[in-house]
Amino acid sequence: MLIIVEQSLELNVGMNRMDVRAPLYDDDHADAISNTVAQWAEISTISKIPTTTHDGKMMISMKDVIRPILLKMHIASHSMELGSESRFTGLVLFHRYVCHFNEILLQEQQHPEQQNDFHQITNHLGKVAAACLFLGCKMEEEPRRIRDVINLSHVLNFCSSSVDNDATKTTTSDIKNEELQNIPIIIESPHPPPLDEQYWKDKEEMVSIEQHVLRMIRYNTTVCHPYRCILIIMETLGFGVGNKDTTSSSDNTKWLLTPQQSDNLILRSFGILNEVALDPSGSTLQYPVQVLSCAAIVLASSWPEIVRGVHCKDDNEETVVLPNDWWRALDVSTNDLNMARTSIQKLLTMGDD
């Protein structure tokens, strides 16, 4: 443990060169971790949207609206071959918008006559999601054509939801597994929209919505990335750097883990962070990047017991043994780590309540 403490000095220098605030950091909500998480979790839980189904009127939780949109954004990012940080930035920008949008919905609930219905809100948030993807690409200097974003938002039906969808109900009617029934089903359009007059209108609308998003989030477009933080932690604390080629290097560092073990640990940690970005409540994104990264590594090191259903190339799951309380060398308190770990673990193993 003494070695880790000494190495943490080097790590802190590296951290000073990058922003380690929470991905959903907002100057207006920069309180203690527990207060901030509770605040956003409460907003996303109590916001309800009226909608009409074949059974009559019902109230839909905002989380039921946000989850399918986040999944579609994730799929669209893969289709555009975006890097993990560009995808993460687009998702976080959408989360930030939703945080402010939720506050507006709460105000509208006090005036039912002014309240928008489910379909209006879903259509609006779908367009916002496409604009956030486009904006996220530009922020991370990995630009994509606006035509590609419009095509994918059309094909993946960003402006529709699996909630109250007759086709979806028919598809899932024979599924007996309750867990599978809770998975949003994405129904793709057979082809992208034609390059006609409507496309140019959609293009102008996306540019307009992009400006609207920037104003709504108060031009807070800087996103702190836990992915690179994990790599810094793994290398500086001597856990390992994965399977990258080190044969030509003169570094004789003795890593705690084998290349395969460290590579699997990094992949699992990244997989956990991918799930965190898809949290419809956004509560797990309220932890500082350093805390979030440590929690992801802790959970990934206990992979067989903790994490289920998160993709990893290694079929031979194993528990990786790391030094006790290693996160304390990074000035991360055990209390903050446990809070983040519990929040992520609940998201991974129980799904959305």
ABEGO torsion letter per residue (X at the ends): XAAAAAAAAAAAAAAAABBABBAABBAAABBBAAAAAAAAAAAAAABBBBBBBAAEBBBBBAAAAAAAAAAAAAAAAAAAGBBAAAAAAAAAAAAAAAAAAAAAAAAAAABAAABBBAAAAAAAAAAAAAAAAAAAAAAAGBBBBAAAAAAAAAAAGAABBABGBAAAAAAAAABABAAAAABBBBBBBABBBBBBAAAAAAAAAAAAAAAAAAAAAGGBABBBBAAAAAAAAAAAAGAEAEABBAAABABABBBABBAAAAAAAAAAAAAAAAAAAABAAGAAAABBAAAAAAAAAAAAAAAAAABBGBBBABABBBBBBBBBGAAAAAGBBAAAAAAAAAAAAAAAAAEBX
